[in-house]
Amino acid sequence: MRLDRFLSNFPRFSRQDSRLLISAGRLRVDGAIVHDPRHEVRDFQRIELDDELLQAGRSARYWMLHKPVGVVSATEHDEHRTVLDLLDEPDKHDLHLAGRLDLNTSGLLLLTNDGRWSRRITQPQQRKPKVYHVTTEQPITAEYAEVFAHGLYFAFEDLTTLPAQLKVLSSHQARLTLFEGRYHQVKRMFGHFRNRVVALHRESMGEIVLDPQLAPGQYRALTDAEIASV
């Protein structure tokens, strides 16, 4: 929200009053004087008029969770435990998921109350790499990597997937890097070869890598470097 609009939401200030106060240098955002009425402010920032506190600013939260198989990537569900049930945090219901995982997929899941941050890591145009460890029912051949690198046509959406990178680790295991997130994309890609995915684990999103110290169901706060990487 623009700073002048934020200020004019107070009944005692008109839009004109707000602009005059801002241009006079009487508004501080996170301790810094702001003169531009178009300056964008967020719920997480401290905003003061002279010595009066107008907004204390709520704390931004960023969590990394090792999602186990059998837990739903949702805030509530009638049949299964949700990822929020794994968190012991007083403000957990203010959080949302930055990218989901299927019920039977494990690995890195990010939760935050910062909508702008989560959009940056999940929006398709950002093309943040997402790395998965894949285990299949049938052997994986070199042909898979060549086909995935050219993209696969999905008739239901009438689109071709972005080129993906596949590294074969063993006869039935591979590491797959995607730059988008289509519905059941990994399973559908291997389904092109009629090869069923029997285990799927997300290792990383962008530069954020699942902490190897986290057991399934455990979580920790993101570091400043991890937050800034997005």
GUSELO-461728 format. One record per residue: x, y, z of N, C-alpha, C in turn; residue in three letters. Coordinates in Angstrom, 2 decimals, decimal comma. Layout:
# residues N
n.c1_n.c2_n.c3_ca.c1_ca.c2_ca.c3_c.c1_c.c2_c.c3_type
X_Y_Z_X_Y_Z_X_Y_Z_ala .
...
# end
This chain:
# residues 230
n.c1_n.c2_n.c3_ca.c1_ca.c2_ca.c3_c.c1_c.c2_c.c3_type
0,85_-1,19_0,00_0,00_0,00_0,00_0,89_1,25_0,00_met .
0,50_2,26_-0,76_1,23_3,52_-0,76_1,16_4,19_0,61_arg .
2,23_4,89_0,95_2,28_5,53_2,27_1,18_6,57_2,44_leu .
0,88_7,36_1,41_-0,18_8,37_1,56_-1,54_7,72_1,76_asp .
-1,75_6,58_1,09_-3,03_5,88_1,27_-3,12_5,27_2,67_arg .
-2,01_4,72_3,13_-1,98_4,18_4,49_-2,37_5,26_5,50_phe .
-1,77_6,44_5,35_-2,03_7,52_6,31_-3,45_8,03_6,20_leu .
-3,97_8,13_4,98_-5,33_8,66_4,81_-6,40_7,67_5,28_ser .
-6,01_6,42_5,58_-6,97_5,49_6,16_-7,32_5,85_7,60_asn .
-6,52_6,69_8,23_-6,86_7,21_9,55_-7,88_8,33_9,37_phe .
-9,00_8,30_10,09_-10,08_9,29_9,86_-9,64_10,73_9,99_pro .
-8,60_10,99_10,77_-8,22_12,39_11,00_-7,35_12,98_9,88_arg .
-6,97_12,13_8,92_-6,11_12,62_7,84_-6,80_12,47_6,49_phe .
-6,87_13,56_5,74_-7,33_13,48_4,36_-6,14_13,08_3,49_ser .
-6,40_12,79_2,22_-5,29_12,45_1,32_-4,33_13,63_1,18_arg .
-4,90_14,85_1,16_-4,05_16,04_1,06_-3,22_16,22_2,32_gln .
-3,85_16,02_3,49_-3,11_16,10_4,75_-1,95_15,10_4,75_asp .
-2,23_13,91_4,27_-1,22_12,85_4,26_-0,01_13,25_3,43_ser .
-0,26_13,80_2,25_0,84_14,18_1,37_1,66_15,32_1,97_arg .
1,00_16,25_2,62_1,72_17,37_3,25_2,59_16,88_4,40_leu .
2,06_15,97_5,21_2,83_15,44_6,33_4,06_14,67_5,83_leu .
3,86_13,91_4,75_4,96_13,11_4,21_6,03_14,03_3,60_ile .
5,60_15,00_2,81_6,57_15,90_2,17_7,33_16,73_3,21_ser .
6,72_16,96_4,37_7,38_17,71_5,45_8,38_16,85_6,21_ala .
8,47_15,59_5,87_9,44_14,71_6,52_9,04_14,27_7,91_gly .
7,74_14,19_8,16_7,27_13,82_9,50_6,95_12,33_9,63_arg .
7,06_11,59_8,52_6,79_10,15_8,55_8,11_9,38_8,50_leu .
8,20_8,36_9,36_9,35_7,47_9,35_8,87_6,04_9,14_arg .
9,55_5,34_8,26_9,28_3,93_7,99_10,52_3,14_8,38_val .
10,36_2,27_9,37_11,49_1,51_9,91_12,64_2,44_10,30_asp .
12,27_3,60_10,88_13,27_4,53_11,39_13,80_5,52_10,39_gly .
13,49_5,37_9,11_14,01_6,26_8,07_12,91_7,21_7,60_ala .
13,23_8,50_7,50_12,27_9,49_7,02_11,97_9,25_5,54_ile .
10,68_9,28_5,19_10,25_9,06_3,81_9,53_10,31_3,33_val .
9,94_10,81_2,15_9,33_12,01_1,58_8,40_11,70_0,40_his .
8,45_10,47_-0,08_7,68_10,11_-1,27_6,33_9,51_-0,87_asp .
5,21_10,18_-1,19_3,89_9,65_-0,82_3,57_8,32_-1,52_pro .
4,29_8,00_-2,60_4,05_6,76_-3,33_4,86_5,58_-2,77_arg .
5,64_5,86_-1,75_6,47_4,80_-1,15_5,58_3,65_-0,68_his .
5,92_2,42_-1,09_5,13_1,23_-0,73_5,50_0,76_0,68_glu .
4,48_0,58_1,51_4,71_0,09_2,88_3,99_-1,24_3,05_val .
4,49_-2,03_4,02_3,98_-3,38_4,24_3,57_-3,55_5,70_arg .
2,85_-4,65_5,94_2,39_-4,93_7,30_3,54_-5,16_8,27_asp .
4,72_-5,52_7,75_5,85_-5,87_8,60_6,66_-4,65_9,03_phe .
6,32_-3,47_8,51_7,14_-2,29_8,78_6,58_-1,44_9,92_gln .
7,51_-0,79_10,63_7,16_0,14_11,70_6,99_1,53_11,09_arg .
5,82_2,15_11,33_5,53_3,45_10,74_5,19_4,43_11,86_ile .
5,89_5,59_11,83_5,71_6,59_12,89_5,44_7,96_12,28_glu .
4,58_8,72_12,94_4,34_10,12_12,62_4,87_10,93_13,79_leu .
5,94_11,68_13,55_6,64_12,35_14,65_6,98_11,30_15,72_asp .
6,45_11,45_16,93_6,72_10,48_17,99_5,56_9,51_18,20_asp .
4,58_9,55_17,31_3,40_8,68_17,44_3,58_7,41_16,59_glu .
3,38_6,27_17,24_3,47_5,00_16,53_2,14_4,70_15,85_leu .
2,15_4,62_14,52_0,94_4,32_13,77_0,81_2,83_13,47_leu .
1,93_2,16_13,28_1,92_0,71_13,01_3,21_0,11_13,58_gln .
3,03_-0,85_14,47_4,20_-1,47_15,10_4,93_-2,40_14,15_ala .
4,18_-2,97_13,22_4,79_-3,92_12,28_4,83_-5,32_12,87_gly .
4,17_-6,24_12,19_4,19_-7,62_12,68_5,44_-8,33_12,18_arg .
5,82_-9,37_12,86_7,04_-10,09_12,51_6,81_-10,97_11,30_ser .
7,74_-10,91_10,36_7,70_-11,80_9,21_8,23_-13,16_9,63_ala .
7,56_-14,23_9,20_7,96_-15,60_9,57_8,29_-16,39_8,31_arg .
9,38_-17,13_8,40_9,82_-17,97_7,28_10,31_-19,30_7,86_tyr .
9,63_-20,39_7,48_9,97_-21,70_8,03_10,29_-22,70_6,92_trp .
11,22_-23,57_7,23_11,55_-24,72_6,39_11,06_-25,96_7,12_met .
10,26_-26,78_6,44_9,72_-28,00_7,02_10,13_-29,20_6,18_leu .
10,52_-30,27_6,86_10,74_-31,55_6,18_9,41_-32,28_6,20_his .
8,65_-32,15_5,10_7,31_-32,75_5,04_7,42_-34,27_4,91_lys .
6,72_-35,00_5,78_6,69_-36,46_5,64_5,61_-36,90_4,66_pro .
5,73_-38,11_4,19_4,66_-38,74_3,40_3,43_-38,90_4,29_val .
2,24_-38,69_3,71_1,00_-38,89_4,46_0,47_-37,65_5,15_gly .
1,16_-36,53_4,99_0,72_-35,26_5,56_0,31_-34,34_4,41_val .
-0,83_-33,66_4,57_-1,39_-32,85_3,50_-0,77_-31,45_3,50_val .
-0,44_-30,97_2,32_0,04_-29,59_2,17_-1,17_-28,66_2,13_ser .
-1,72_-28,41_3,30_-2,90_-27,54_3,43_-2,94_-27,01_4,86_ala .
-3,76_-26,00_5,07_-3,89_-25,45_6,41_-4,94_-26,18_7,24_thr .
-5,86_-26,88_6,56_-6,84_-27,70_7,28_-7,35_-28,79_6,35_glu .
-7,73_-29,93_6,95_-8,20_-31,06_6,15_-9,04_-31,96_7,05_his .
-10,09_-32,57_6,48_-11,02_-33,38_7,27_-10,48_-34,78_7,58_asp .
-9,57_-35,28_6,74_-9,15_-36,68_6,87_-7,70_-36,87_7,31_glu .
-6,82_-35,98_6,90_-5,39_-36,19_7,16_-4,81_-35,07_8,02_his .
-3,68_-35,38_8,65_-2,92_-34,33_9,31_-2,41_-33,34_8,26_arg .
-2,33_-32,08_8,64_-1,80_-31,07_7,74_-0,42_-30,64_8,20_thr .
0,28_-29,92_7,35_1,61_-29,45_7,71_1,55_-28,50_8,90_val .
0,46_-27,77_9,06_0,34_-26,88_10,22_0,27_-27,67_11,52_leu .
-0,26_-28,89_11,47_-0,31_-29,73_12,67_1,08_-30,10_13,17_asp .
2,08_-29,98_12,31_3,45_-30,33_12,69_4,18_-29,16_13,35_leu .
3,59_-27,96_13,28_4,24_-26,77_13,82_3,77_-26,47_15,24_leu .
4,70_-26,16_16,10_4,39_-25,74_17,46_4,71_-24,25_17,56_asp .
3,88_-23,45_16,89_4,08_-22,00_16,84_2,76_-21,31_17,12_glu .
2,76_-20,25_17,95_1,49_-19,59_18,31_0,80_-18,91_17,14_pro .
1,57_-18,50_16,14_0,97_-17,77_15,01_0,92_-18,62_13,75_asp .
0,90_-19,94_13,90_0,98_-20,80_12,72_-0,20_-20,65_11,77_lys .
-1,35_-20,23_12,27_-2,52_-20,08_11,40_-2,46_-18,81_10,55_his .
-1,43_-17,99_10,77_-1,20_-16,84_9,89_-0,33_-17,22_8,69_asp .
0,17_-18,45_8,68_1,10_-18,87_7,64_0,38_-19,44_6,43_leu .
1,05_-19,39_5,31_0,57_-20,07_4,10_1,76_-20,80_3,48_his .
1,45_-21,67_2,52_2,47_-22,51_1,92_3,03_-21,85_0,67_leu .
4,35_-21,83_0,57_5,01_-21,33_-0,63_5,37_-22,53_-1,50_ala .
4,39_-23,05_-2,21_4,58_-24,25_-3,02_4,15_-25,48_-2,25_gly .
3,35_-26,33_-2,87_2,79_-27,50_-2,20_3,49_-28,78_-2,62_arg .
3,24_-29,82_-1,85_3,70_-31,16_-2,19_2,52_-32,11_-2,06_leu .
2,47_-33,12_-2,92_1,40_-34,11_-2,87_1,44_-34,88_-1,55_asp .
0,34_-35,54_-1,24_0,22_-36,33_-0,01_1,36_-37,33_0,12_leu .
1,72_-37,99_-0,97_2,73_-39,04_-0,93_4,12_-38,56_-1,34_asn .
4,32_-37,24_-1,37_5,63_-36,67_-1,66_6,21_-36,08_-0,38_thr .
7,49_-36,30_-0,17_8,16_-35,78_1,03_9,14_-34,67_0,63_ser .
9,76_-34,06_1,65_10,84_-33,12_1,38_10,57_-31,69_1,76_gly .
11,29_-30,80_1,11_11,31_-29,39_1,46_9,96_-28,72_1,22_leu .
9,44_-28,08_2,27_8,24_-27,27_2,17_8,50_-25,96_2,90_leu .
8,12_-24,85_2,28_8,33_-23,53_2,86_7,01_-22,93_3,29_leu .
7,00_-22,34_4,49_5,81_-21,69_5,01_6,18_-20,29_5,47_leu .
5,28_-19,33_5,24_5,56_-17,94_5,57_4,27_-17,17_5,75_thr .
4,37_-15,99_6,34_3,24_-15,06_6,36_3,50_-13,87_5,44_asn .
4,54_-13,96_4,65_4,96_-12,90_3,75_4,54_-13,26_2,32_asp .
3,41_-12,71_1,88_2,87_-13,05_0,58_3,75_-12,63_-0,57_gly .
4,39_-11,48_-0,46_5,26_-11,01_-1,54_6,45_-11,95_-1,71_arg .
7,01_-12,41_-0,62_8,16_-13,32_-0,66_7,76_-14,66_-1,29_trp .
6,62_-15,19_-0,87_6,20_-16,50_-1,39_5,88_-16,41_-2,88_ser .
5,35_-15,29_-3,35_5,07_-15,14_-4,77_6,36_-15,13_-5,58_arg .
7,41_-14,54_-5,03_8,67_-14,48_-5,75_9,26_-15,87_-5,98_arg .
9,07_-16,77_-5,03_9,67_-18,09_-5,19_8,77_-19,06_-5,96_ile .
7,48_-18,77_-6,05_6,55_-19,71_-6,69_6,06_-19,26_-8,06_thr .
6,15_-17,98_-8,40_5,62_-17,53_-9,68_6,37_-18,19_-10,84_gln .
5,64_-18,73_-11,82_6,29_-19,45_-12,93_7,33_-18,62_-13,67_pro .
7,09_-17,31_-13,82_8,03_-16,50_-14,59_9,38_-16,35_-13,91_gln .
9,43_-16,63_-12,61_10,70_-16,57_-11,90_11,61_-17,74_-12,26_gln .
10,99_-18,86_-12,66_11,74_-20,05_-13,09_12,78_-20,48_-12,06_arg .
12,37_-20,50_-10,80_13,25_-21,00_-9,75_13,39_-22,52_-9,89_lys .
14,60_-23,05_-9,88_14,76_-24,50_-10,01_14,24_-25,23_-8,78_pro .
13,54_-26,32_-9,01_13,07_-27,20_-7,95_13,64_-28,59_-8,22_lys .
14,36_-29,13_-7,25_15,08_-30,39_-7,45_14,40_-31,51_-6,68_val .
14,17_-32,63_-7,37_13,47_-33,78_-6,78_14,33_-35,03_-6,93_tyr .
14,28_-35,86_-5,90_14,85_-37,21_-5,98_13,70_-38,15_-6,30_his .
13,85_-38,90_-7,41_12,76_-39,72_-7,92_13,16_-41,19_-7,88_val .
12,25_-42,02_-7,38_12,42_-43,47_-7,42_11,27_-44,06_-8,23_thr .
11,60_-44,92_-9,19_10,58_-45,44_-10,11_10,44_-46,95_-10,01_thr .
9,34_-47,42_-10,57_9,04_-48,85_-10,56_9,88_-49,61_-11,60_glu .
10,08_-48,99_-12,76_10,84_-49,59_-13,85_12,18_-48,86_-14,02_gln .
13,15_-49,46_-14,68_14,44_-48,81_-14,89_14,31_-47,49_-15,66_pro .
15,23_-46,58_-15,37_15,29_-45,29_-16,06_16,44_-45,35_-17,06_ile .
16,14_-45,05_-18,31_17,16_-45,12_-19,36_17,62_-43,71_-19,75_thr .
18,68_-43,65_-20,54_19,23_-42,37_-20,99_18,23_-41,59_-21,84_ala .
17,28_-42,27_-22,45_16,28_-41,61_-23,30_15,45_-40,60_-22,50_glu .
15,22_-40,88_-21,23_14,42_-39,99_-20,41_15,02_-38,58_-20,40_tyr .
16,32_-38,49_-20,16_16,98_-37,19_-20,06_16,83_-36,40_-21,36_ala .
16,96_-37,07_-22,48_16,85_-36,40_-23,78_15,43_-35,87_-24,00_glu .
14,43_-36,67_-23,68_13,04_-36,25_-23,87_12,69_-35,11_-22,92_val .
13,09_-35,22_-21,65_12,78_-34,18_-20,68_13,45_-32,86_-21,05_phe .
14,64_-32,93_-21,62_15,38_-31,72_-21,99_14,69_-30,95_-23,11_ala .
13,89_-31,63_-23,93_13,16_-30,98_-25,01_11,77_-30,52_-24,58_his .
11,28_-31,02_-23,45_9,93_-30,70_-22,99_8,93_-31,73_-23,45_gly .
7,89_-31,91_-22,64_6,84_-32,87_-22,95_5,51_-32,14_-23,17_leu .
4,75_-32,61_-24,12_3,44_-32,01_-24,39_2,40_-32,61_-23,46_tyr .
1,68_-31,74_-22,74_0,58_-32,15_-21,87_-0,72_-31,76_-22,56_phe .
-1,45_-32,75_-23,05_-2,65_-32,48_-23,83_-3,74_-31,80_-23,01_ala .
-3,86_-32,15_-21,73_-4,95_-31,61_-20,91_-4,85_-30,09_-20,81_phe .
-3,62_-29,58_-20,62_-3,43_-28,13_-20,55_-3,09_-27,52_-21,91_glu .
-2,84_-28,38_-22,93_-2,43_-27,93_-24,25_-1,16_-27,07_-24,14_asp .
-0,14_-27,64_-23,52_1,13_-26,92_-23,37_2,28_-27,91_-23,37_leu .
3,45_-27,38_-23,61_4,69_-28,16_-23,54_5,48_-27,70_-22,33_thr .
5,93_-28,64_-21,55_6,68_-28,28_-20,34_8,00_-27,62_-20,71_thr .
8,51_-26,82_-19,77_9,83_-26,23_-19,96_10,89_-27,34_-19,94_leu .
12,02_-27,13_-20,60_13,09_-28,12_-20,55_13,47_-28,43_-19,10_pro .
13,63_-29,70_-18,79_14,00_-30,15_-17,44_15,29_-30,94_-17,51_ala .
16,01_-30,97_-16,40_17,30_-31,65_-16,34_17,16_-32,93_-15,53_gln .
17,63_-34,03_-16,08_17,56_-35,32_-15,40_18,96_-35,90_-15,29_leu .
19,32_-36,31_-14,07_20,58_-37,01_-13,83_20,24_-38,39_-13,27_lys .
20,58_-39,42_-14,03_20,30_-40,79_-13,59_21,31_-41,18_-12,51_val .
20,80_-41,61_-11,35_21,66_-41,97_-10,22_21,89_-43,47_-10,13_leu .
20,89_-44,23_-10,51_20,99_-45,69_-10,52_19,90_-46,21_-11,44_ser .
19,72_-47,51_-11,50_18,75_-48,06_-12,45_17,34_-47,53_-12,21_ser .
16,97_-47,28_-10,95_15,60_-46,87_-10,62_15,53_-45,52_-9,92_his .
16,62_-44,78_-9,89_16,62_-43,50_-9,18_17,26_-42,41_-10,03_gln .
16,73_-41,19_-9,88_17,26_-40,06_-10,65_17,01_-38,77_-9,87_ala .
17,75_-37,74_-10,27_17,53_-36,40_-9,72_16,99_-35,54_-10,86_arg .
15,82_-34,95_-10,64_15,13_-34,17_-11,66_15,04_-32,72_-11,23_leu .
15,44_-31,82_-12,13_15,35_-30,38_-11,87_14,30_-29,77_-12,79_thr .
13,26_-29,19_-12,18_12,18_-28,52_-12,92_12,28_-27,01_-12,73_leu .
11,73_-26,28_-13,69_11,72_-24,82_-13,60_10,28_-24,29_-13,66_phe .
9,35_-25,16_-13,31_7,93_-24,82_-13,25_7,27_-25,82_-12,31_glu .
5,98_-25,69_-12,11_5,28_-26,61_-11,21_3,89_-26,94_-11,71_gly .
3,79_-27,84_-12,65_2,50_-28,27_-13,17_1,88_-29,34_-12,28_arg .
0,60_-29,56_-12,44_-0,15_-30,54_-11,67_0,45_-31,94_-11,85_tyr .
0,90_-32,55_-10,73_1,49_-33,89_-10,76_2,55_-34,01_-11,86_his .
3,33_-32,96_-12,05_4,20_-32,91_-13,21_5,22_-34,04_-13,25_gln .
5,89_-34,31_-12,14_6,93_-35,34_-12,15_6,33_-36,70_-12,51_val .
5,22_-37,05_-11,88_4,60_-38,34_-12,15_4,11_-38,45_-13,59_lys .
3,63_-37,34_-14,13_3,15_-37,36_-15,51_4,31_-37,46_-16,50_arg .
5,43_-36,85_-16,17_6,59_-36,93_-17,05_7,11_-38,37_-17,13_met .
7,23_-39,02_-15,99_7,68_-40,41_-16,02_6,58_-41,32_-16,57_phe .
5,33_-40,88_-16,40_4,22_-41,63_-16,97_4,26_-41,67_-18,49_gly .
4,94_-40,70_-19,09_5,12_-40,71_-20,54_5,81_-42,00_-20,98_his .
6,67_-42,54_-20,12_7,36_-43,80_-20,41_6,69_-44,99_-19,73_phe .
5,48_-44,75_-19,23_4,74_-45,79_-18,52_5,57_-46,36_-17,35_arg .
6,22_-45,46_-16,67_7,06_-45,82_-15,54_6,51_-45,10_-14,31_asn .
6,02_-45,86_-13,36_5,35_-45,28_-12,19_6,38_-44,78_-11,16_arg .
6,14_-43,57_-10,66_6,97_-43,02_-9,58_6,50_-43,63_-8,26_val .
7,40_-44,29_-7,56_7,03_-44,95_-6,31_7,47_-44,13_-5,09_val .
8,38_-43,18_-5,27_8,80_-42,30_-4,18_9,30_-41,00_-4,79_ala .
8,89_-39,89_-4,16_9,27_-38,56_-4,67_9,62_-37,67_-3,48_leu .
10,77_-37,03_-3,57_11,28_-36,23_-2,45_11,86_-34,94_-3,01_his .
11,36_-33,78_-2,53_11,90_-32,49_-2,98_13,10_-32,11_-2,12_arg .
14,21_-31,85_-2,80_15,45_-31,54_-2,11_15,69_-30,04_-1,96_glu .
15,23_-29,25_-2,94_15,52_-27,82_-2,87_14,53_-27,03_-3,72_ser .
14,45_-25,72_-3,40_13,69_-24,74_-4,18_14,57_-23,51_-4,31_met .
14,88_-23,11_-5,54_15,80_-22,00_-5,71_17,13_-22,35_-5,05_gly .
17,63_-21,46_-4,20_18,89_-21,71_-3,51_18,67_-22,30_-2,12_glu .
17,43_-22,55_-1,76_17,13_-23,09_-0,43_17,11_-24,61_-0,49_ile .
17,99_-25,23_0,27_18,15_-26,69_0,28_17,64_-27,24_1,60_val .
16,92_-28,34_1,55_16,41_-28,97_2,76_17,57_-29,30_3,70_leu .
17,47_-28,85_4,92_18,50_-29,09_5,94_18,58_-30,58_6,24_asp .
19,75_-31,20_6,04_19,88_-32,64_6,29_19,72_-33,02_7,76_pro .
19,78_-32,02_8,65_19,61_-32,28_10,07_18,14_-32,42_10,47_gln .
17,24_-32,06_9,56_15,81_-32,12_9,86_15,26_-33,51_9,53_leu .
14,74_-34,19_10,53_14,05_-35,46_10,29_12,65_-35,16_9,75_ala .
12,00_-36,13_9,10_10,63_-35,91_8,63_9,73_-35,41_9,76_pro .
9,02_-34,31_9,50_8,15_-33,72_10,50_8,79_-32,59_11,28_gly .
10,10_-32,43_11,19_10,79_-31,36_11,90_10,89_-30,12_11,03_gln .
11,12_-28,97_11,66_11,20_-27,71_10,93_12,16_-26,77_11,64_tyr .
12,55_-25,72_10,95_13,37_-24,66_11,54_13,11_-23,36_10,79_arg .
13,50_-22,25_11,42_13,40_-20,95_10,75_14,46_-20,85_9,67_ala .
14,12_-20,16_8,58_15,11_-19,91_7,55_16,16_-18,94_8,05_leu .
17,37_-19,08_7,55_18,43_-18,14_7,88_18,22_-16,85_7,08_thr .
18,90_-15,78_7,50_18,81_-14,51_6,77_19,26_-14,69_5,32_asp .
20,32_-15,50_5,12_20,81_-15,73_3,77_19,79_-16,46_2,91_ala .
19,11_-17,44_3,50_18,09_-18,19_2,75_16,92_-17,29_2,37_glu .
16,51_-16,43_3,30_15,41_-15,51_3,01_15,81_-14,56_1,90_ile .
17,03_-14,01_1,99_17,49_-13,03_1,01_17,71_-13,64_-0,36_ala .
17,91_-14,95_-0,44_18,16_-15,60_-1,73_16,95_-15,55_-2,63_ser .
15,78_-15,32_-2,05_14,53_-15,24_-2,83_14,27_-13,80_-3,24_val .
# end
